[in-house]
């Protein structure tokens, strides 16, 4: 897993990672590390639902998804699910979409 950056957006602290899969594809991961100066222990991982053939494309997807979740307020619901122990995705690994990028 390659850590890319640790931005602060609004009151949320998060990191963006890119994982490589066994098939040679890449998937972005957002790790929410804190809110309003308080650290989450453990941190909360949100995987992007798309696999890419390029690590850079996976990075862009994860960064854009983090901004979207924070700006729309959808991250609040995801963090509530995580706190309750509910999985953050309903997609099974076989349902992940592979996207060709140049």
Secondary structure, DSSP 8 states (H G I E B T S, - for coil): -EEEE--EETTEEEEEEEEE-TTS-EEEEEEEEEETTEEEEEEEEEE-SEEESSHHHHHHHHHHHHHHHHHHSHHHHHHHHHHTT--S----GGG-EEE---
